[in-house]
Amino acid sequence: MYDAATASEIGKTAPAMQRVRGTARVGFVNTAGQTRLKDLFQSGSAKVRLPKVYGEPATAVLINTAGGLTGGDRMDYDIAIGADAHAIVTTQTAERAYRSLGTSAEVTGHLSVGAEATLEWLPQETILFENSSVSRRITAELTGSARLLILESVVLGRAAMGEQLTRVFFKDSWRIRRDGKLVFADDLRLNGDPSDFFSGPATGQGAKAMATLLDCAPDAEDRLDNARICLESASSGSVQAAASAWNGHLILRFVATDSRALRLSLMAFLETYRSARLPRVWYC
């Protein structure tokens, strides 16, 4: 027999839903001319793998063992690259943001790059599902002539599965400082139906995926012509991209109606622009 009073009491005493917590910290230094691991910490669902590489920069692969994000989850990443070192940080696969019951998943990344050092932050795409809610914040501290190459790409649903999003919340905030001075700030906020805010000719014109690539270095402006040449060979009919440069920053924006086309364009561009292959996980 159904007892409404009993059911009500059960609801009151039910435990809160479990949420994902993850923290990963990775540090590299230059020792005798080689970049070596100095610091490694991981807890919760945040894991780090250090694949063997030969003739390539040291590489760290971030993994979310929870398989994705939902409301109330929190992931924190801290990457430190010492002076004269060079490292790549990427992810094992795309990050998936699932339906939220009201609160946002929070993702933070703090990047520190020493003098004459290079950090390539090249995670794979973030896929937003229906009613997902994600708030991400990336901060970077650069010293002297440090170089930061940073990529973030976002996909609105899985077109191959016939998904059509009607509501998402996604907030992305970047703050980059060099020698303590704020030199770059960028904010993106999507709230509502993507078909509304991506319908205009100046706002994607029906885009389903987008990406931002920033090269932050004292000589970044000198790479603008090369970047535009690389874009010509990497572009396709469903991908639009443009590049600009100022005050030690080279920035590229990509929008695409097809996420697979965007991924292939990004890979082609990065391989040509960097004159190097991407980490192996990008080809899996």
Helices and strands as residue ranges (DSSP letters): H 4-13, E 21-31, E 34-44, E 46-49, E 58-64, E 74-81, E 86-91, E 95-97, E 105-113, E 118-121, E 126-128, E 133-142, E 147-156, G 159-161, E 168-178, E 181-192, H 194-197, E 209-216, G 220-223, H 224-234, E 239-246, E 249-256, H 259-274, G 280-283
